């Protein structure tokens, strides 16, 4: 999906690429090396045993392409990690940081000859300890909790923290704390009228934030149903909506809610969320045509 995203610079003749967070994986897929040197891996419900190095490589690539982290471990390492949650967290952070580094270099190599910048933020699922290892390159910039120049006419604000979710993710805060953290960044915007806000969560009650209501008494949380249908509710951030209403930026761009592809006007501000279907291999996005004083047009894409 990330390679497909980078190709949009050519396919749509884009002047810039933006990512609104949640780029790291949620699952480690252990690959166990036995004392005989052979490997055991599980993918798509099938256990592959007694694999040689050559036989393992294509399976390892399929695991990575599916959105999981393949991790080679000895039998002793696997047993030790299973019994120590702290070691699992440390391994997760290490693998996330490695992926971010690989993807940053991949993007730089692809975009540098084209002169196309990529600006991105983390999301609520991206661990702070992994994001601490982010390194910018000439064409790939991490702009979370920062305001930077987008082009000669527009500033861009990045903000990846979100309001609470049923999943208790690494980068979420109660609304009052979220508002305080966001306000520190918004105060850095010199010209809100011409600003772009790249914010992971959508604003509350705008139609960009409709998702299934989840029952936290189960692990993992389950959708609440009524009359055989999932109950849908708004789950966006009230602090984001309040800030957008107050400052009225030109454009806000969001991710976070996979189920909803929508746009809304909040006063003069256009808010856009393309949703996500990454698990099906389909890349959702939005092409924004921007002029100095207005959003000329936008179009949702799937491919």
N, C-alpha and C positions, 0 to 999 in steps of 0.2 A: 504493500500500500504506500509506503514512503517513497519507493522508487517511482511508482505511478504518479504520486503527487509531484515529484520533481520534474517529471516529463511534461506537466501542464505548462511550465514556462515556455516550452516550444509549441505545444499543441494549441494553446490559447493566446500565444504571443503576449504573455503577461509581463508587465513592467516590474512587478514585485510579487512575492509569495508570502502569505501569512498563515501561521498555525496557531489555533486558539486553545492549545493545551492537551493534556493527557496523551503523551507520546510513549510512555513506558508501559511494559507488559504487567500483567497481574498474576502470572503463574510461572513457576519454575518446573521444568520437566527434567528430572534427574536421569542421567545416563550412568549406569553403574559398570565399572570395570572390575571384573573378577581377578582373582590371583593368577589365572591362566592368561591374562592379558586380553581376553575377549570382553565384548561390551553387551549390555542388556538395556534396551530402550523400549518405551511404550509410546505409541502414537496412534491417535484415532481409534482407541479401544483395543488395539492389537499389540501384543508383546513380541518384540523382536529379540531373540536370544542368540548367544554365541556369535556375535557379529565381529568381523574383522574391522580394522580401521577403515579400509576402503568401502566395506559394506555399510558402515555406520554413517559416513559422510552425507549421502543423499537423504537419509532419514533425519539426521541432525538439521539439515537445511530445511526440510519440510516442517519440523518442529518450530524452527525460528520464523519461517514464513507464516505459520499459523498464528503468530502473536505470542508465543511462549518463549521462555529463556531455556535453551538446552544447557545443562550443567554437567560436565563430566566429573564424576566422583569415584573414589575407590570405595570398596565395601565398608572399610573402617570409617571413612569420612561420612558416608551416607548414614550409617548408624549413629555416629556422633551428632550430626546435624539434626536428625529426627528427634533426638532427646533433648536438644537445647534450642529453644525458640530464638534466643538471641543470635545464635549462629545463622539461623535461617534469615533473619532480618539483615544481618551483615552481608550474607551472600546476595540477597536481593538487591541491596544498595550497590554492591560492587558490580553486579550484572547490569543494572540500570545505568550506572555511570559509564560503563564500557560501551553500551549501546548508544547513549547520547554522543559519546566521542566518535564512534564509527559513523553515525548518521550525520554529524556535523561535518566531518571530513568528506563524506560522500556528497553532501549538498554543495560544499565549497568546490569540489572538483567539477561538479556538473554545472554549477551556476556561474563560476568565475569567467569562463570563456564567453558567456552570454551577457555578462554585466548585470545580472538580475539578483537583487538582494532577497534574502529570506529572513523574516522577523518572526520570532516565536516566543510563546510563554508556556509555563508549565500549567498543569491543571490540578484539581484536588487529589487525583490519584498519583501524582508524581511526587515521590518522597523528597522532602527538603534536603536530606543528607546526600541524595544523588544529584540534585540540582546545584549543590555547592561546587561540584566538579565541572560545571559548564565552562567552556572556553570559547570565546567568540573567534571568528575568522573574518577576513575582509568582507565576505558576502553573507555570512550567517551571524545574526545578532540575537542574543537573548535579552528581551526587554521587559521581563517580569518586574513589577513594582518600580517602573521607571517611565520617564517621559523622554522621548527622543525625536529628532527631526525625521519625518518620513520622506518628504520632498520639499521643494522650496516654498510650497503653499500650506503644508499640513504638518502638524505634530501628531505623534501617536503615543498613546498611553497603553501600557501593558499591565494586566492584573489577573493572576491566575487562582487566587484563593476564592473559596465559595462559602455559601451559607451551609448549615448542617444538612447531612444526608443520612439515610438509614444505614449507610455502609461504614460510617465512622472512618472516613478516609484521612490521609495524612495532612491535607491542607484545607481544612474547613474550620470556620469560626462561628460563634453566635453572632447574630445580626449586629448587635451593638459594637462588638469588637471588630467585626468586618467593616462596619462603617468608619470606625476610627482609623483602621489601617488603610482603607481606600482614600480617605480624605487627605492623608499625608501625601499621597501620590497626585491626587487631583489638584492640589494647591500648586504643583509644579507646572501645570499647564498654563502657558502664557496667553493663548488665544483659543478658548474653548469653541468659539464659533466655527473655526476651521480645523478642529481636532478630530481624530479618530480614536475611539476607545476599543482596544482589543481585550475583551474580558471573557474569562472562561465561562462563567455562569450567565444565563440570560436574566433580564429583569423580571421581577414577579408580576404575574397577572397580565402579561402582554400577548399571550398566545404562543410565545416562543418557548415556554417552560412547562408544557403539558406532558406529564409522565404518569405511569401507573403508581397508584398508592400502594405502599409496601408495608407489610406486617413485620415489625422488628422482633416479635416474639419467636420467630423461626430463625435458624442459622443455616444457610443465608436467608435474608428476608424474602418473603413471598408476596406476589401481587395479591391485593385484596379484590375479590370478585363479588358481583351482585347481579343476580339474574343471569348467571352464566357469562357475564362480561367483566373485563377488568375495569376497576374504578379509576378514572383519570382525574388528576388534580394538578393545579399549578404549583411548581416547586422552585421557582426562581428566587432571586435575592431581592428583598424589599429595599435594602440599602443601595443596591445598584440602580433600581428604578428611581429612588429618591434623588440620587446623585445625578442621574441623566436628566431628570426633570428640572433640577436646579441649574445645571451648567449648560444644557442643550448643545452637546457636541454635534458636529455634522453627521457622524456615522458611528454606530457601535456594531462590533462583530463578536459573535459568541459561538461556543461549542456546548459541551457538557451534556445536553439533553439529546440522546440518540434518536428518540422516537419522533421528535418534532422538527419539521422543516417549515420555516415560516419567516415572515417579516412583519414589522409593526412600526407605526409612527408614534413617537413619544414627544409631543409638541412638534418641533421642527426636525427632531432627530430621527433618522432611519436606523432601525435595529434589525439585524439579519442573523439567522442561525440556520445553517444548511442541514443540521442533523448528521447522523452517522449510520453507515451500514458496513463498517469495516469487516465484520465477521463473515459477510458474504463475498468479500473481495471487491465490493463496489465502493468507489470513491465519490463521496458527496462533497460538493463545494459550492462556491458562489463567485461569479465574476462581477466585480464592481468597476464601473466606469466612472471615474472621479474627475470633476472639474474643480477649479480653485474655490468656488463659492457654493457648489452643490454636488449632489450625487446625480449624475446624468442618467444612469440606468443600472440595473443589476439583473443577473440571471442565475438561477440555480442550475447546477450541472450534476450529472451522474455518469460515471464511466469506469 
